[in-house]
Amino acid sequence: MKILLLGSFADSVIKFRGPLISDLRAGGHEVVVGVPSPGDLLRGELRELGAEMIETPLSRRGLSPAGDFAYYRKLLGIIKTEKPGFVLTYTIKPNIWGGLAAGRCGVPSAAMVTGLGSVFTGESTGLAGTMLRKAIAFLYRRSTAYNRVVIFQNPDDIADFIAAGCLNDASKARLVNGSGVDTAHYAVAPLPEKPVFLLIARLLVSKGVREYAEAATAVLKQVPDARCLLAGFHEEGKDGIGQHELERWISRGMEYLGPLEDVRPAIAAASVYVLPSYREGTPRSVLEAMSMGRPIITTDAPGCRETVVEGENGFLVPVKSVGVLTEKMLELARKPDLRKTMGEKSRLIAERKYDVNAVNRALLGYLEL
């Protein structure tokens, strides 16, 4: 069968969906990937996996009636030309417009909801936010009516998605443990002796970057040999972190690594991984850090809380609580033995719960592929 896989961010295809593409190919399926602005490197990597690439121009942020309708028309053309036997989508716009296009063409489909985003988490406020939520709920309700199943990464997202009116038939909902992690690729690395904290995230307020920076400032003042690292690329929009803020944090001792092509050296250099996000589907960076044997400090929020057994492989802290975050960072900074035992537990959880091979087996079973 030919599978059309649609996403909204070219740079995530290999990292997040490469193993899935490999498993589809191993099952005898032909795979065509549609994403915006694919570079030559991605095209080459996909060819090595045995998949083909089609460019699907798309504006990732906000509703753009003209742009989104053009994307929908593009997908209709692709489906009519490629004649896939199944359409699989992830991220919001491919989920909506891919589901609608597949339904219009009579092709079976499934959507992977990898997180609800700021529209449904209270970050979009006022009349504009309300209208946007209503519009997206309406479009999702129409598109999921065509889906065979809708795949989620945590139970909170299922409940909130249904409550928001995005899915009328709750029996279509399925749950997997994130997108999984390749535990061989993200192999255990020795822990540094000194306390080194790391956050890898897009520089967004909703990722908890401000809370991490404030907590890092406090930790660096109290633990002279500690280091606090931040990696990730800038994002535009009101949720983005400004350059002036970043420079202020650097002046206080935080080390900014910039965007990373390969996160493994940064994780290997760290002894604790921190993600104070307001909400996730399942945070991929946390899974990678767990696989490499790092203790985790993250929030008691949907998607994040599933990755930590409190007090065993890390700590859960309240969303937006700089005080508790600082307290837990200080505790791990001062207890190297605890860092070691928690890191070992993280690896065991990654192997048992989040191994990408097991996750993809469950996913393909739900898709009946």
RODO-2510 file (C-alpha; in nm, 4 decimals, decimal comma):
residues 369
     n   res          X          Y          Z
     1     m     0,0000     0,0000     0,0000
     2     k     0,1114     0,3573    -0,0641
     3     i     0,1089     0,5701     0,2535
     4     l     0,1006     0,9512     0,2362
     5     l     0,2552     1,0960     0,5545
     6     l     0,1865     1,4672     0,6120
     7     g     0,3607     1,6954     0,8643
     8     s     0,4181     2,0673     0,9136
     9     f     0,7896     2,0884     0,9941
    10     a     1,0537     1,9417     0,7642
    11     d     1,3297     1,9324     1,0265
    12     s     1,1263     1,6960     1,2471
    13     v     1,0571     1,4256     0,9900
    14     i     1,3680     1,2103     1,0302
    15     k     1,4072     1,2661     1,4030
    16     f     1,0426     1,2113     1,5001
    17     r     0,9141     0,9887     1,2199
    18     g     1,2214     0,8216     1,0691
    19     p     1,1760     0,4931     1,2585
    20     l     0,8055     0,4891     1,1684
    21     i     0,8908     0,5353     0,7996
    22     s     1,1434     0,2506     0,8281
    23     d     0,8822     0,0246     0,9888
    24     l     0,6279     0,1085     0,7187
    25     r     0,8838     0,0267     0,4501
    26     a     0,9751    -0,2980     0,6285
    27     g     0,6074    -0,3886     0,6181
    28     g     0,6111    -0,3602     0,2409
    29     h     0,4447    -0,0188     0,2146
    30     e     0,5454     0,2625    -0,0179
    31     v     0,5862     0,5935     0,1682
    32     v     0,5465     0,9459     0,0331
    33     v     0,6186     1,2322     0,2754
    34     g     0,4660     1,5791     0,2350
    35     v     0,6129     1,8705     0,4346
    36     p     0,6822     2,2409     0,3713
    37     s     1,0246     2,3588     0,2527
    38     p     1,2197     2,0316     0,2467
    39     g     1,5926     2,0775     0,1894
    40     d     1,8200     1,8600    -0,0185
    41     l     1,9527     1,6941     0,2977
    42     l     1,6071     1,5765     0,4013
    43     r     1,5309     1,4521     0,0510
    44     g     1,8502     1,2484     0,0570
    45     e     1,7807     1,1073     0,4041
    46     l     1,4315     1,0045     0,3003
    47     r     1,5640     0,8329    -0,0111
    48     e     1,7990     0,6334     0,2109
    49     l     1,4908     0,5192     0,4032
    50     g     1,3207     0,4291     0,0763
    51     a     1,0659     0,7142     0,0911
    52     e     0,9827     0,9917    -0,1533
    53     m     0,9297     1,3607    -0,0810
    54     i     0,6658     1,6093    -0,1990
    55     e     0,6751     1,9755    -0,0977
    56     t     0,3511     2,1000     0,0588
    57     p     0,3733     2,4787     0,1192
    58     l     0,2195     2,5702     0,4533
    59     s     0,2203     2,8520     0,7064
    60     r     0,2579     2,6769     1,0425
    61     r     0,1240     2,9586     1,2632
    62     g    -0,2249     3,1052     1,2887
    63     l    -0,5248     3,0688     1,0629
    64     s    -0,4741     3,2032     0,7134
    65     p    -0,7913     3,1384     0,5112
    66     a    -0,6266     3,1925     0,1740
    67     g    -0,3049     3,0087     0,2618
    68     d    -0,4800     2,7219     0,4364
    69     f    -0,7262     2,6748     0,1504
    70     a    -0,4344     2,6706    -0,0940
    71     y    -0,2720     2,3988     0,1215
    72     y    -0,5970     2,2008     0,1154
    73     r    -0,6184     2,2316    -0,2638
    74     k    -0,2550     2,1199    -0,2893
    75     l    -0,3298     1,8115    -0,0816
    76     l    -0,6311     1,7272    -0,2956
    77     g    -0,4074     1,7382    -0,6016
    78     i    -0,1414     1,5210    -0,4387
    79     i    -0,3945     1,2584    -0,3294
    80     k    -0,5539     1,2453    -0,6745
    81     t    -0,2112     1,2154    -0,8409
    82     e    -0,0363     0,9798    -0,5976
    83     k    -0,3458     0,7682    -0,5225
    84     p    -0,2362     0,6609    -0,1701
    85     g    -0,4194     0,3813     0,0023
    86     f    -0,3892     0,5591     0,3392
    87     v    -0,3192     0,9140     0,4611
    88     l    -0,1419     0,9557     0,7975
    89     t    -0,1033     1,3047     0,9428
    90     y     0,0534     1,4750     1,2440
    91     t     0,0469     1,8330     1,3792
    92     i    -0,2595     2,0530     1,3611
    93     k    -0,2842     2,1814     1,0029
    94     p    -0,1909     1,8534     0,8330
    95     n    -0,4364     1,6798     1,0675
    96     i    -0,7211     1,9125     0,9730
    97     w    -0,6625     1,9732     0,6028
    98     g    -0,5117     1,6304     0,5362
    99     g    -0,8095     1,4617     0,6989
   100     l    -1,0549     1,6739     0,5021
   101     a    -0,8700     1,6165     0,1736
   102     a    -0,8485     1,2410     0,2310
   103     g    -1,2166     1,2284     0,3188
   104     r    -1,3086     1,4272     0,0093
   105     c    -1,1147     1,1763    -0,2030
   106     g    -1,2541     0,8716    -0,0223
   107     v    -0,9143     0,7631     0,1151
   108     p    -0,8857     0,6168     0,4699
   109     s    -0,6867     0,8317     0,7128
   110     a    -0,5674     0,8727     1,0697
   111     a    -0,4480     1,1758     1,2651
   112     m    -0,1730     1,1826     1,5274
   113     v    -0,2412     1,4578     1,7827
   114     t     0,1059     1,5217     1,9240
   115     g    -0,0126     1,8019     2,1544
   116     l    -0,2990     2,0471     2,1774
   117     g    -0,0874     2,3623     2,1538
   118     s    -0,1443     2,7095     2,2944
   119     v    -0,4889     2,7436     2,1364
   120     f    -0,6326     2,4893     2,3796
   121     t    -0,4099     2,5535     2,6804
   122     g    -0,5297     2,9011     2,7773
   123     e    -0,2363     3,0902     2,6285
   124     s    -0,4586     3,2319     2,3517
   125     t    -0,6913     3,4690     2,5361
   126     g    -0,9586     3,7285     2,4618
   127     l    -1,2149     3,7339     2,1839
   128     a    -0,9572     3,6443     1,9192
   129     g    -0,8464     3,3402     2,1181
   130     t    -1,2047     3,2274     2,1705
   131     m    -1,2895     3,2621     1,8026
   132     l    -0,9732     3,0772     1,7034
   133     r    -1,0542     2,7878     1,9374
   134     k    -1,4071     2,7642     1,7975
   135     a    -1,2821     2,7664     1,4401
   136     i    -1,0210     2,4978     1,5058
   137     a    -1,2698     2,2830     1,6998
   138     f    -1,5140     2,3056     1,4089
   139     l    -1,2480     2,2128     1,1531
   140     y    -1,1116     1,9304     1,3685
   141     r    -1,4627     1,7955     1,4214
   142     r    -1,5141     1,7838     1,0459
   143     s    -1,1769     1,6239     0,9712
   144     t    -1,1820     1,3630     1,2504
   145     a    -1,5225     1,2480     1,1247
   146     y    -1,3287     1,1045     0,8283
   147     n    -1,0418     0,9538     1,0332
   148     r    -1,0304     0,5821     1,1005
   149     v    -0,8637     0,6539     1,4373
   150     v    -0,7147     0,9544     1,6163
   151     i    -0,3886     0,8844     1,8005
   152     f    -0,2968     1,0730     2,1200
   153     q     0,0142     1,0790     2,3390
   154     n    -0,1429     1,1315     2,6815
   155     p    -0,4862     1,0782     2,8387
   156     d    -0,5364     1,4467     2,9263
   157     d    -0,5206     1,5387     2,5583
   158     i    -0,7886     1,2816     2,4777
   159     a    -1,0244     1,4225     2,7411
   160     d    -0,9615     1,7865     2,6510
   161     f    -0,9830     1,7233     2,2751
   162     i    -1,3222     1,5594     2,3146
   163     a    -1,4441     1,8231     2,5631
   164     a    -1,3477     2,0976     2,3162
   165     g    -1,5751     1,9428     2,0559
   166     c    -1,2954     1,8286     1,8245
   167     l    -1,3979     1,4615     1,8144
   168     n    -1,7582     1,3470     1,8177
   169     d    -1,6852     0,9736     1,8176
   170     a    -1,4753     0,9049     2,1284
   171     s    -1,4365     0,5399     2,0273
   172     k    -1,1851     0,6511     1,7622
   173     a    -0,9353     0,7728     2,0256
   174     r    -0,6188     0,5665     2,0759
   175     l    -0,3233     0,6206     2,3109
   176     v     0,0488     0,5612     2,2466
   177     n     0,3562     0,6474     2,4534
   178     g     0,4691     0,9509     2,2558
   179     s     0,6633     0,9107     1,9328
   180     g     0,9064     0,6785     2,1126
   181     v     1,2824     0,6987     2,1421
   182     d     1,5574     0,4955     1,9767
   183     t     1,7306     0,3665     2,2890
   184     a     2,0282     0,2428     2,0860
   185     h     2,0843     0,5793     1,9186
   186     y     2,0368     0,7624     2,2490
   187     a     2,2680     0,5351     2,4436
   188     v     2,3615     0,5814     2,8078
   189     a     2,6470     0,8290     2,8594
   190     p     2,8483     0,8668     3,1831
   191     l     2,7229     1,1379     3,4155
   192     p     2,9514     1,4393     3,4649
   193     e     3,0770     1,4694     3,8217
   194     k     2,9625     1,8298     3,8572
   195     p     2,5980     1,9445     3,8457
   196     v     2,5165     2,0501     3,4902
   197     f     2,1550     2,1350     3,4066
   198     l     2,0174     2,1387     3,0528
   199     l     1,6988     2,2513     2,8793
   200     i     1,6500     2,1890     2,5060
   201     a     1,3428     2,3609     2,3657
   202     r     1,2163     2,6138     2,1192
   203     l     1,2610     2,9497     2,2911
   204     l     0,8974     2,9905     2,3886
   205     v     0,7350     3,1155     2,7074
   206     s     0,5081     2,8082     2,7097
   207     k     0,8126     2,5784     2,7207
   208     g     0,8973     2,7230     3,0630
   209     v     1,2178     2,8845     2,9408
   210     r     1,1684     3,1917     3,1644
   211     e     1,1139     2,9781     3,4735
   212     y     1,4234     2,7758     3,3925
   213     a     1,6310     3,0918     3,3457
   214     e     1,5161     3,2382     3,6765
   215     a     1,5787     2,9128     3,8618
   216     a     1,9186     2,8807     3,6925
   217     t     2,0163     3,2276     3,8148
   218     a     1,9347     3,1253     4,1731
   219     v     2,1177     2,7918     4,1450
   220     l     2,4321     2,9493     4,0009
   221     k     2,4469     3,1902     4,2927
   222     q     2,4257     2,9105     4,5511
   223     v     2,6267     2,6338     4,3819
   224     p     2,9477     2,7846     4,2399
   225     d     3,0514     2,4776     4,0394
   226     a     2,7097     2,4310     3,8731
   227     r     2,6405     2,5025     3,5068
   228     c     2,3048     2,5756     3,3436
   229     l     2,2760     2,5150     2,9692
   230     l     2,0024     2,6172     2,7262
   231     a     1,9671     2,4998     2,3651
   232     g     1,7062     2,5679     2,1013
   233     f     1,6064     2,7992     1,8217
   234     h     1,4114     3,1253     1,8307
   235     e     1,0426     3,1368     1,7443
   236     e     0,8495     3,4431     1,6314
   237     g     0,5166     3,5529     1,7799
   238     k     0,3963     3,6666     2,1180
   239     d     0,5009     3,3385     2,2813
   240     g     0,8599     3,3804     2,1632
   241     i     1,1502     3,4781     2,3913
   242     g     1,3127     3,8060     2,2895
   243     q     1,6845     3,8394     2,2194
   244     h     1,7193     4,0938     2,5016
   245     e     1,5887     3,8418     2,7557
   246     l     1,8270     3,5768     2,6322
   247     e     2,1223     3,8153     2,6546
   248     r     2,0258     3,9105     3,0091
   249     w     2,0210     3,5455     3,1153
   250     i     2,3584     3,4862     2,9532
   251     s     2,5008     3,7837     3,1442
   252     r     2,3893     3,6100     3,4650
   253     g     2,5810     3,2926     3,3853
   254     m     2,3494     3,0769     3,1775
   255     e     2,5172     2,9187     2,8735
   256     y     2,3277     2,9303     2,5437
   257     l     2,4236     2,6558     2,2975
   258     g     2,2010     2,7725     2,0116
   259     p     2,0045     2,5318     1,7903
   260     l     2,1445     2,1783     1,7801
   261     e     2,1451     1,9334     1,4907
   262     d     2,2419     1,6499     1,7267
   263     v     2,1356     1,6836     2,0912
   264     r     2,3353     1,3857     2,2186
   265     p     2,6602     1,5742     2,2978
   266     a     2,4636     1,8317     2,4984
   267     i     2,2769     1,5627     2,6931
   268     a     2,6040     1,3785     2,7552
   269     a     2,7525     1,7001     2,8968
   270     a     2,4578     1,7400     3,1374
   271     s     2,3857     1,5621     3,4626
   272     v     2,0190     1,6707     3,4954
   273     y     1,7587     1,7430     3,2284
   274     v     1,4972     2,0116     3,2974
   275     l     1,1749     2,0896     3,1079
   276     p     0,9344     2,3270     3,2891
   277     s     0,6826     2,3209     3,0010
   278     y     0,3220     2,4268     3,0491
   279     r     0,1940     2,1309     2,8455
   280     e     0,3177     1,8719     2,5956
   281     g     0,1958     1,5732     2,3979
   282     t     0,4907     1,3686     2,5183
   283     p     0,8145     1,5715     2,5315
   284     r     1,0630     1,4137     2,2948
   285     s     1,3648     1,5827     2,4530
   286     v     1,2755     1,4296     2,7900
   287     l     1,2613     1,0816     2,6365
   288     e     1,6026     1,1329     2,4771
   289     a     1,7501     1,2478     2,8097
   290     m     1,5914     0,9534     2,9911
   291     s     1,7316     0,7116     2,7350
   292     m     2,0785     0,8564     2,7934
   293     g     2,0414     0,8028     3,1686
   294     r     1,9568     1,1502     3,2988
   295     p     1,7336     1,2396     3,5940
   296     i     1,4409     1,4582     3,4933
   297     i     1,2815     1,7671     3,6432
   298     t     0,9608     1,8553     3,4622
   299     t     0,6147     1,9896     3,5361
   300     d     0,3109     1,8147     3,6748
   301     a     0,1347     1,8977     3,3482
   302     p    -0,0301     1,6908     3,0723
   303     g     0,2267     1,4991     2,8718
   304     c     0,5112     1,5859     3,1066
   305     r     0,3864     1,4090     3,4175
   306     e     0,3738     1,0724     3,2390
   307     t     0,7539     1,0674     3,2012
   308     v     0,8433     1,0903     3,5710
   309     v     0,7815     0,8579     3,8626
   310     e     0,8069     1,1126     4,1417
   311     g     1,1194     1,0663     4,3512
   312     e     1,2409     0,7713     4,1425
   313     n     1,3697     0,9072     3,8107
   314     g     1,3166     1,2726     3,8895
   315     f     1,0799     1,5354     4,0235
   316     l     0,7531     1,6922     3,9139
   317     v     0,7074     2,0617     3,9886
   318     p     0,4021     2,2876     3,9525
   319     v     0,3680     2,4806     3,6271
   320     k     0,5208     2,8317     3,6474
   321     s     0,6637     2,7690     3,9975
   322     v     1,0152     2,9108     3,9962
   323     g     1,0483     2,8460     4,3697
   324     v     0,9819     2,4717     4,3586
   325     l     1,1862     2,4347     4,0407
   326     t     1,4813     2,6056     4,2084
   327     e     1,4415     2,3851     4,5161
   328     k     1,4524     2,0629     4,3133
   329     m     1,7452     2,1799     4,1004
   330     l     1,9374     2,2638     4,4182
   331     e     1,8567     1,9235     4,5671
   332     l     1,9995     1,7417     4,2658
   333     a     2,2930     1,9831     4,2450
   334     r     2,3929     1,8852     4,5979
   335     k     2,3294     1,5074     4,5730
   336     p     2,5457     1,3354     4,3109
   337     d     2,4409     0,9887     4,4295
   338     l     2,0755     1,0788     4,3765
   339     r     2,1540     1,2023     4,0264
   340     k     2,3116     0,8645     3,9524
   341     t     2,0271     0,6480     4,0843
   342     m     1,7585     0,8632     3,9217
   343     g     1,9440     0,8573     3,5903
   344     e     1,9609     0,4785     3,5995
   345     k     1,5874     0,4625     3,6674
   346     s     1,5188     0,6971     3,3736
   347     r     1,6964     0,4586     3,1389
   348     l     1,4918     0,1635     3,2643
   349     i     1,1656     0,3536     3,2106
   350     a     1,2750     0,4576     2,8610
   351     e     1,3485     0,0953     2,7711
   352     r     1,0272    -0,0403     2,9207
   353     k     0,7751     0,2272     2,8233
   354     y     0,9086     0,4471     2,5442
   355     d     1,1198     0,2271     2,3156
   356     v     1,0360     0,3390     1,9609
   357     n     0,9977    -0,0156     1,8313
   358     a     0,7248    -0,0948     2,0838
   359     v     0,5542     0,2421     2,0269
   360     n     0,5479     0,1911     1,6499
   361     r     0,4128    -0,1635     1,6853
   362     a     0,1224    -0,0268     1,8862
   363     l     0,0692     0,2577     1,6406
   364     l     0,0696     0,0350     1,3329
   365     g    -0,1680    -0,2035     1,5086
   366     y    -0,4139     0,0810     1,5659
   367     l    -0,3795     0,1854     1,2012
   368     e    -0,4258    -0,1753     1,0824
   369     l    -0,1198    -0,1374     0,8606
***
